[in-house]
Amino acid sequence: MFFGIVLVIIGGLLLLHEMHIIHWSFWSYVWPVLIIAVGVKLMLGNKQPKG
């Protein structure tokens, strides 16, 4: 579910960039956010008790 939402947001931003609605360098802002989001997902992903 999380990655689906992320993909929809990224797709929407890419579409707006291609339509020249967003006029800034897309990847210079997005790739750090993607790395942070993946890190948060990995840290919070496995909250099941072991045993």
Protein Blocks (a to p, Z undefined) as FASTA:
>chain_A
ZZmmmmmmmmmmmmmmmnomaccdfklmmmmmmmmmmmmmmmmmmmcccZZ
